Amino acid sequence: MSAKGKISFVIGILGLVSCVFLEKGETQGTVFKIALGLAIASCIDFIVFIFENKKRWKLLWPKIWKPNKPVRLTVAYLFRIECNGKYMLIKRHKNDFVGFQPVGGAYKYFKEENRANFDNLGITPCNHVPRDGATEHDLRLIMTKRKKLTEFFKWFDSRENREIDPWREFCEELVESGLVPADAFKHIKYAYIGKHQEGILCNEDYPIDQFRHADIFELRLENDAQKNAISALKNNPNIAFVTPEEISKGATNDGIRILPHTFKILPK
C-alpha cells in the first residue's frame, strides 16, 4: 500500500470519527463526504496493492503472521537437464538426506560487502547443518525477524554482492568430479526458467520454520560433444534419468529415492 493510501486512510478515519462530535448541518455533511471519499480511496489503493503484489504474497504474509519470529532461509538454484524425455539427477552424497536430486546448490554471498546490510536485516549463518569450506558463505541463513523477508529479497533481486552465475555448482558436481569431460564443457549455455518459492513451512528436520527459494535454469546442450557426454551418464551409478511421473511420486520404478525438492524443476 502506498504512503498516499495510508495517509488517506488515517485522515479519512479521523474525519469520520470527528463527525460524531460535530453538530448536524452543512459542516458535518461536508466533512463526512470528504472523509468517506478518502477512506474509500485508500481501500481502492489497498485492493490495487494486493492485486499487483499477488505473486509476492508469500513474502508479504510474514509481515502479518508472526512477524517477529525467526525463519531459516535457503536460497538456491537448480538445473533442469533433459535427455530423451527424461530429467537427469545426481546422487546426493551427504548423509543427512540420501537420494537423487537436480544438479545445483545454494548461492554464495560476499561476507564483507554484506556485513552492514545483513546486520540490519538481522541475518546470521545457519548451522543446523554443519558448515565446512565448501558450504562457507552459502545463502543458508537465519533471519531473526521474518517480517524483513521482503527487504532481503529486494537485496537478492538487485544481484548485488552475491553469486549470480550457476556455473560453480555445475562445474563442481559434473566437471571437477569427472562425470563429464572438461574439454566439452569449457562453458555452458543455460536459460532462466523461473523461480520457486514455497512460503514459510514447518519442517521436522529443523527447529524453526523455513522459507525456501530456488531459481530454475535449463541447460541448453550446444553441440554433439555435450549431448554425448550427458547421454553417456546413463549407466553411471551416481546419475539417474527419471520421468516426470517418477519425480512426482518421489521414487523411480525400481525403487531409487528422489529427494522431495526435485519437483521444482518440472514445468508448471
C-alpha atoms as a printed R data frame, in Angstrom:
    type eleno elety resid chain resno       x       y       z
1   ATOM     1    CA   MET     A     1   0.000   0.000   0.000
2   ATOM     2    CA   SER     A     2   1.379   3.399  -0.956
3   ATOM     3    CA   ALA     A     3   2.217   6.123   1.555
4   ATOM     4    CA   LYS     A     4  -0.509   8.248  -0.028
5   ATOM     5    CA   GLY     A     5  -3.045   5.496   0.561
6   ATOM     6    CA   LYS     A     6  -2.020   5.123   4.197
7   ATOM     7    CA   ILE     A     7  -2.313   8.871   4.792
8   ATOM     8    CA   SER     A     8  -5.711   8.984   3.084
9   ATOM     9    CA   PHE     A     9  -6.932   6.135   5.279
10  ATOM    10    CA   VAL     A    10  -5.817   7.799   8.510
11  ATOM    11    CA   ILE     A    11  -7.285  11.196   7.568
12  ATOM    12    CA   GLY     A    12 -10.488   9.543   6.393
13  ATOM    13    CA   ILE     A    13 -10.972   7.603   9.636
14  ATOM    14    CA   LEU     A    14 -10.200  10.695  11.726
15  ATOM    15    CA   GLY     A    15 -12.694  12.677   9.656
16  ATOM    16    CA   LEU     A    16 -15.422  10.065  10.128
17  ATOM    17    CA   VAL     A    17 -14.778   9.961  13.870
18  ATOM    18    CA   SER     A    18 -14.905  13.782  14.101
19  ATOM    19    CA   CYS     A    19 -18.364  13.746  12.527
20  ATOM    20    CA   VAL     A    20 -19.671  12.157  15.725
21  ATOM    21    CA   PHE     A    21 -18.716  15.287  17.656
22  ATOM    22    CA   LEU     A    22 -19.881  17.869  15.098
23  ATOM    23    CA   GLU     A    23 -23.336  19.316  15.139
24  ATOM    24    CA   LYS     A    24 -25.609  18.191  12.384
25  ATOM    25    CA   GLY     A    25 -25.568  20.577   9.492
26  ATOM    26    CA   GLU     A    26 -23.745  21.599   6.381
27  ATOM    27    CA   THR     A    27 -20.277  21.429   8.005
28  ATOM    28    CA   GLN     A    28 -20.793  17.912   9.298
29  ATOM    29    CA   GLY     A    29 -22.129  16.792   5.910
30  ATOM    30    CA   THR     A    30 -19.145  18.232   4.061
31  ATOM    31    CA   VAL     A    31 -16.610  16.667   6.458
32  ATOM    32    CA   PHE     A    32 -18.401  13.317   6.232
33  ATOM    33    CA   LYS     A    33 -18.347  13.301   2.423
34  ATOM    34    CA   ILE     A    34 -14.655  14.240   2.260
35  ATOM    35    CA   ALA     A    35 -13.684  11.707   4.934
36  ATOM    36    CA   LEU     A    36 -15.721   8.944   3.315
37  ATOM    37    CA   GLY     A    37 -14.145   9.711  -0.049
38  ATOM    38    CA   LEU     A    38 -10.635   9.486   1.438
39  ATOM    39    CA   ALA     A    39 -11.451   6.204   3.198
40  ATOM    40    CA   ILE     A    40 -12.868   4.686   0.011
41  ATOM    41    CA   ALA     A    41  -9.852   5.884  -1.995
42  ATOM    42    CA   SER     A    42  -7.490   4.235   0.492
43  ATOM    43    CA   CYS     A    43  -9.457   0.983   0.289
44  ATOM    44    CA   ILE     A    44  -9.177   1.029  -3.505
45  ATOM    45    CA   ASP     A    45  -5.435   1.696  -3.167
46  ATOM    46    CA   PHE     A    46  -5.158  -1.328  -0.852
47  ATOM    47    CA   ILE     A    47  -7.043  -3.568  -3.291
48  ATOM    48    CA   VAL     A    48  -4.744  -2.464  -6.133
49  ATOM    49    CA   PHE     A    49  -1.729  -3.149  -3.888
50  ATOM    50    CA   ILE     A    50  -2.944  -6.694  -3.175
51  ATOM    51    CA   PHE     A    51  -3.606  -7.365  -6.875
52  ATOM    52    CA   GLU     A    52  -0.226  -6.011  -8.021
53  ATOM    53    CA   ASN     A    53   1.620  -7.986  -5.359
54  ATOM    54    CA   LYS     A    54  -0.316 -11.249  -5.503
55  ATOM    55    CA   LYS     A    55   2.795 -13.063  -6.767
56  ATOM    56    CA   ARG     A    56   4.747 -11.723  -3.779
57  ATOM    57    CA   TRP     A    57   2.138 -12.623  -1.158
58  ATOM    58    CA   LYS     A    58   4.366 -15.361   0.252
59  ATOM    59    CA   LEU     A    59   6.799 -12.596   1.183
60  ATOM    60    CA   LEU     A    60   4.149 -10.151   2.394
61  ATOM    61    CA   TRP     A    61   2.314 -12.644   4.608
62  ATOM    62    CA   PRO     A    62   5.142 -12.928   7.181
63  ATOM    63    CA   LYS     A    63   4.737  -9.207   7.921
64  ATOM    64    CA   ILE     A    64   1.290 -10.051   9.280
65  ATOM    65    CA   TRP     A    65   1.682 -13.590  10.639
66  ATOM    66    CA   LYS     A    66   4.283 -13.985  13.417
67  ATOM    67    CA   PRO     A    67   6.332 -11.029  12.084
68  ATOM    68    CA   ASN     A    68   8.949 -11.147  14.843
69  ATOM    69    CA   LYS     A    69   9.586 -14.892  14.773
70  ATOM    70    CA   PRO     A    70  12.818 -16.255  13.238
71  ATOM    71    CA   VAL     A    71  12.926 -18.146   9.959
72  ATOM    72    CA   ARG     A    72  15.559 -20.255   8.207
73  ATOM    73    CA   LEU     A    73  16.334 -19.093   4.653
74  ATOM    74    CA   THR     A    74  17.587 -21.332   1.871
75  ATOM    75    CA   VAL     A    75  18.234 -19.588  -1.454
76  ATOM    76    CA   ALA     A    76  19.483 -21.905  -4.181
77  ATOM    77    CA   TYR     A    77  19.460 -22.709  -7.885
78  ATOM    78    CA   LEU     A    78  18.662 -25.976  -9.670
79  ATOM    79    CA   PHE     A    79  19.378 -27.227 -13.186
80  ATOM    80    CA   ARG     A    80  16.782 -28.842 -15.399
81  ATOM    81    CA   ILE     A    81  18.786 -31.199 -17.628
82  ATOM    82    CA   GLU     A    82  16.658 -33.131 -20.105
83  ATOM    83    CA   CYS     A    83  17.822 -36.044 -22.222
84  ATOM    84    CA   ASN     A    84  15.459 -38.059 -24.430
85  ATOM    85    CA   GLY     A    85  12.383 -37.108 -22.453
86  ATOM    86    CA   LYS     A    86  13.880 -37.787 -19.012
87  ATOM    87    CA   TYR     A    87  15.460 -35.499 -16.417
88  ATOM    88    CA   MET     A    88  18.988 -36.075 -15.182
89  ATOM    89    CA   LEU     A    89  19.543 -36.210 -11.408
90  ATOM    90    CA   ILE     A    90  22.729 -36.652  -9.397
91  ATOM    91    CA   LYS     A    91  23.227 -38.668  -6.228
92  ATOM    92    CA   ARG     A    92  23.481 -36.649  -3.029
93  ATOM    93    CA   HIS     A    93  26.482 -37.863  -1.082
94  ATOM    94    CA   LYS     A    94  25.849 -36.075   2.213
95  ATOM    95    CA   ASN     A    95  24.468 -38.364   4.900
96  ATOM    96    CA   ASP     A    96  21.685 -36.027   6.089
97  ATOM    97    CA   PHE     A    97  19.434 -36.752   3.098
98  ATOM    98    CA   VAL     A    98  20.266 -39.693   0.843
99  ATOM    99    CA   GLY     A    99  18.809 -39.855  -2.642
100 ATOM   100    CA   PHE     A   100  18.935 -38.268  -6.085
101 ATOM   101    CA   GLN     A   101  18.360 -34.586  -6.827
102 ATOM   102    CA   PRO     A   102  18.933 -31.969  -9.553
103 ATOM   103    CA   VAL     A   103  22.385 -30.540 -10.119
104 ATOM   104    CA   GLY     A   104  22.641 -27.272  -8.201
105 ATOM   105    CA   GLY     A   105  23.019 -25.819  -4.749
106 ATOM   106    CA   ALA     A   106  22.886 -22.707  -2.600
107 ATOM   107    CA   TYR     A   107  24.016 -19.334  -3.893
108 ATOM   108    CA   LYS     A   108  27.052 -17.742  -2.277
109 ATOM   109    CA   TYR     A   109  27.115 -14.239  -0.783
110 ATOM   110    CA   PHE     A   110  30.028 -11.862  -0.241
111 ATOM   111    CA   LYS     A   111  30.508 -11.700   3.516
112 ATOM   112    CA   GLU     A   112  32.361  -8.422   3.999
113 ATOM   113    CA   GLU     A   113  30.330  -6.474   1.438
114 ATOM   114    CA   ASN     A   114  27.066  -7.613   3.055
115 ATOM   115    CA   ARG     A   115  28.058  -7.264   6.705
116 ATOM   116    CA   ALA     A   116  26.206  -3.986   7.387
117 ATOM   117    CA   ASN     A   117  23.163  -4.966   5.316
118 ATOM   118    CA   PHE     A   118  22.829  -8.392   6.932
119 ATOM   119    CA   ASP     A   119  23.250  -6.886  10.409
120 ATOM   120    CA   ASN     A   120  20.391  -4.506   9.605
121 ATOM   121    CA   LEU     A   121  18.245  -7.400   8.395
122 ATOM   122    CA   GLY     A   122  19.034  -9.493  11.480
123 ATOM   123    CA   ILE     A   123  20.734 -12.262   9.486
124 ATOM   124    CA   THR     A   124  23.134 -14.807  10.942
125 ATOM   125    CA   PRO     A   125  24.675 -18.001   9.471
126 ATOM   126    CA   CYS     A   126  22.622 -21.169   9.804
127 ATOM   127    CA   ASN     A   127  24.486 -24.006  11.474
128 ATOM   128    CA   HIS     A   128  21.677 -26.550  11.649
129 ATOM   129    CA   VAL     A   129  23.695 -28.405   9.016
130 ATOM   130    CA   PRO     A   130  27.446 -28.376   9.878
131 ATOM   131    CA   ARG     A   131  29.415 -25.975   7.667
132 ATOM   132    CA   ASP     A   132  32.745 -26.631   6.025
133 ATOM   133    CA   GLY     A   133  34.960 -24.957   3.442
134 ATOM   134    CA   ALA     A   134  32.606 -25.939   0.636
135 ATOM   135    CA   THR     A   135  29.483 -24.518   2.322
136 ATOM   136    CA   GLU     A   136  31.006 -21.333   3.764
137 ATOM   137    CA   HIS     A   137  29.018 -18.232   2.743
138 ATOM   138    CA   ASP     A   138  26.112 -20.267   1.403
139 ATOM   139    CA   LEU     A   139  22.786 -18.454   1.367
140 ATOM   140    CA   ARG     A   140  21.521 -20.747   4.097
141 ATOM   141    CA   LEU     A   141  20.800 -18.251   6.830
142 ATOM   142    CA   ILE     A   142  18.740 -17.432   9.894
143 ATOM   143    CA   MET     A   143  16.638 -14.259   9.856
144 ATOM   144    CA   THR     A   144  15.695 -13.243  13.382
145 ATOM   145    CA   LYS     A   145  12.525 -11.414  12.282
146 ATOM   146    CA   ARG     A   146  10.676 -12.870   9.310
147 ATOM   147    CA   LYS     A   147   8.894  -9.579   8.586
148 ATOM   148    CA   LYS     A   148  12.111  -8.464   6.852
149 ATOM   149    CA   LEU     A   149  11.855 -11.139   4.156
150 ATOM   150    CA   THR     A   150  10.704  -8.581   1.574
151 ATOM   151    CA   GLU     A   151  13.768  -6.433   2.287
152 ATOM   152    CA   PHE     A   152  16.028  -9.472   1.964
153 ATOM   153    CA   PHE     A   153  14.644 -10.390  -1.453
154 ATOM   154    CA   LYS     A   154  14.926  -6.785  -2.627
155 ATOM   155    CA   TRP     A   155  18.637  -7.179  -1.962
156 ATOM   156    CA   PHE     A   156  18.702 -10.614  -3.619
157 ATOM   157    CA   ASP     A   157  16.868  -9.380  -6.719
158 ATOM   158    CA   SER     A   158  19.299  -6.474  -7.008
159 ATOM   159    CA   ARG     A   159  22.042  -9.106  -7.669
160 ATOM   160    CA   GLU     A   160  24.494  -7.004  -5.663
161 ATOM   161    CA   ASN     A   161  27.294  -8.618  -3.648
162 ATOM   162    CA   ARG     A   162  26.263 -12.186  -4.359
163 ATOM   163    CA   GLU     A   163  26.854 -15.012  -6.793
164 ATOM   164    CA   ILE     A   164  24.743 -14.575  -9.918
165 ATOM   165    CA   ASP     A   165  26.016 -17.366 -12.219
166 ATOM   166    CA   PRO     A   166  25.005 -21.039 -11.698
167 ATOM   167    CA   TRP     A   167  28.223 -22.308 -13.283
168 ATOM   168    CA   ARG     A   168  30.015 -23.072  -9.983
169 ATOM   169    CA   GLU     A   169  27.763 -25.906  -8.827
170 ATOM   170    CA   PHE     A   170  27.547 -27.348 -12.352
171 ATOM   171    CA   CYS     A   171  31.335 -27.373 -12.558
172 ATOM   172    CA   GLU     A   172  31.851 -28.842  -9.076
173 ATOM   173    CA   GLU     A   173  29.272 -31.604  -9.433
174 ATOM   174    CA   LEU     A   174  29.828 -32.667 -13.033
175 ATOM   175    CA   VAL     A   175  33.100 -31.317 -14.442
176 ATOM   176    CA   GLU     A   176  35.501 -31.353 -11.462
177 ATOM   177    CA   SER     A   177  34.098 -34.704 -10.345
178 ATOM   178    CA   GLY     A   178  34.989 -36.179 -13.749
179 ATOM   179    CA   LEU     A   179  31.449 -37.165 -14.639
180 ATOM   180    CA   VAL     A   180  31.639 -35.162 -17.867
181 ATOM   181    CA   PRO     A   181  34.786 -34.217 -19.838
182 ATOM   182    CA   ALA     A   182  36.132 -30.744 -19.105
183 ATOM   183    CA   ASP     A   183  37.015 -30.070 -22.751
184 ATOM   184    CA   ALA     A   184  33.338 -30.484 -23.747
185 ATOM   185    CA   PHE     A   185  32.131 -28.147 -21.012
186 ATOM   186    CA   LYS     A   186  34.559 -25.240 -21.029
187 ATOM   187    CA   HIS     A   187  31.426 -23.128 -20.876
188 ATOM   188    CA   ILE     A   188  27.702 -23.841 -20.814
189 ATOM   189    CA   LYS     A   189  24.594 -22.267 -22.233
190 ATOM   190    CA   TYR     A   190  21.558 -22.084 -19.984
191 ATOM   191    CA   ALA     A   191  18.205 -20.315 -19.792
192 ATOM   192    CA   TYR     A   192  16.467 -18.942 -16.710
193 ATOM   193    CA   ILE     A   193  13.121 -20.716 -16.440
194 ATOM   194    CA   GLY     A   194  11.706 -19.100 -13.332
195 ATOM   195    CA   LYS     A   195  11.720 -19.241  -9.557
196 ATOM   196    CA   HIS     A   196  10.005 -21.408  -6.976
197 ATOM   197    CA   GLN     A   197   9.105 -20.084  -3.529
198 ATOM   198    CA   GLU     A   198   7.401 -22.394  -1.064
199 ATOM   199    CA   GLY     A   199   6.494 -19.824   1.546
200 ATOM   200    CA   ILE     A   200   7.129 -20.382   5.241
201 ATOM   201    CA   LEU     A   201   6.847 -24.042   6.195
202 ATOM   202    CA   CYS     A   202   7.382 -26.084   9.323
203 ATOM   203    CA   ASN     A   203   9.937 -28.850   8.814
204 ATOM   204    CA   GLU     A   204  10.654 -31.656  11.275
205 ATOM   205    CA   ASP     A   205  14.333 -31.644  10.282
206 ATOM   206    CA   TYR     A   206  14.922 -28.125  11.678
207 ATOM   207    CA   PRO     A   207  13.938 -26.456  14.964
208 ATOM   208    CA   ILE     A   208  12.462 -23.352  13.289
209 ATOM   209    CA   ASP     A   209  10.248 -22.636  10.275
210 ATOM   210    CA   GLN     A   210  11.944 -22.190   6.925
211 ATOM   211    CA   PHE     A   211  11.476 -20.278   3.690
212 ATOM   212    CA   ARG     A   212  12.962 -21.839   0.539
213 ATOM   213    CA   HIS     A   213  13.625 -20.089  -2.765
214 ATOM   214    CA   ALA     A   214  15.010 -21.783  -5.872
215 ATOM   215    CA   ASP     A   215  15.887 -20.333  -9.268
216 ATOM   216    CA   ILE     A   216  15.470 -22.865 -12.073
217 ATOM   217    CA   PHE     A   217  17.878 -22.931 -15.017
218 ATOM   218    CA   GLU     A   218  17.555 -25.167 -18.059
219 ATOM   219    CA   LEU     A   219  20.794 -26.460 -19.560
220 ATOM   220    CA   ARG     A   220  20.974 -25.974 -23.329
221 ATOM   221    CA   LEU     A   221  23.368 -28.522 -24.804
222 ATOM   222    CA   GLU     A   222  25.204 -26.731 -27.593
223 ATOM   223    CA   ASN     A   223  26.900 -29.491 -29.585
224 ATOM   224    CA   ASP     A   224  27.214 -33.244 -30.079
225 ATOM   225    CA   ALA     A   225  30.112 -33.481 -27.624
226 ATOM   226    CA   GLN     A   226  27.957 -32.138 -24.819
227 ATOM   227    CA   LYS     A   227  24.947 -34.220 -25.823
228 ATOM   228    CA   ASN     A   228  27.040 -37.394 -25.982
229 ATOM   229    CA   ALA     A   229  28.681 -36.643 -22.621
230 ATOM   230    CA   ILE     A   230  25.312 -36.343 -20.886
231 ATOM   231    CA   SER     A   231  23.895 -39.381 -22.668
232 ATOM   232    CA   ALA     A   232  26.944 -41.449 -21.635
233 ATOM   233    CA   LEU     A   233  25.992 -40.997 -17.965
234 ATOM   234    CA   LYS     A   234  23.016 -43.355 -18.273
235 ATOM   235    CA   ASN     A   235  24.945 -46.275 -16.776
236 ATOM   236    CA   ASN     A   236  26.710 -44.249 -14.069
237 ATOM   237    CA   PRO     A   237  25.607 -45.230 -10.533
238 ATOM   238    CA   ASN     A   238  25.816 -41.580  -9.424
239 ATOM   239    CA   ILE     A   239  23.340 -40.440 -12.067
240 ATOM   240    CA   ALA     A   240  19.672 -41.239 -12.638
241 ATOM   241    CA   PHE     A   241  17.477 -40.331 -15.601
242 ATOM   242    CA   VAL     A   242  13.877 -40.143 -14.451
243 ATOM   243    CA   THR     A   243  10.442 -39.347 -15.806
244 ATOM   244    CA   PRO     A   244   8.202 -36.547 -14.522
245 ATOM   245    CA   GLU     A   245   5.892 -39.213 -13.092
246 ATOM   246    CA   GLU     A   246   8.744 -40.742 -11.076
247 ATOM   247    CA   ILE     A   247   9.691 -37.306  -9.736
248 ATOM   248    CA   SER     A   248   6.098 -36.702  -8.673
249 ATOM   249    CA   LYS     A   249   5.903 -39.946  -6.703
250 ATOM   250    CA   GLY     A   250   9.354 -39.491  -5.135
251 ATOM   251    CA   ALA     A   251  10.993 -42.671  -6.411
252 ATOM   252    CA   THR     A   252  11.959 -44.410  -9.630
253 ATOM   253    CA   ASN     A   253  10.121 -47.509 -10.784
254 ATOM   254    CA   ASP     A   254  12.973 -49.646  -9.448
255 ATOM   255    CA   GLY     A   255  12.920 -48.028  -6.009
256 ATOM   256    CA   ILE     A   256  15.597 -45.316  -6.148
257 ATOM   257    CA   ARG     A   257  14.691 -42.413  -3.869
258 ATOM   258    CA   ILE     A   258  14.174 -38.992  -5.444
259 ATOM   259    CA   LEU     A   259  14.541 -36.129  -2.965
260 ATOM   260    CA   PRO     A   260  11.373 -34.049  -2.384
261 ATOM   261    CA   HIS     A   261  12.619 -30.697  -3.744
262 ATOM   262    CA   THR     A   262  13.255 -32.236  -7.194
263 ATOM   263    CA   PHE     A   263   9.698 -31.455  -8.302
264 ATOM   264    CA   LYS     A   264  10.722 -27.800  -8.639
265 ATOM   265    CA   ILE     A   265  12.437 -28.457 -11.978
266 ATOM   266    CA   LEU     A   266   9.218 -29.754 -13.537
267 ATOM   267    CA   PRO     A   267   7.301 -27.438 -15.877
268 ATOM   268    CA   LYS     A   268   4.468 -25.709 -14.026
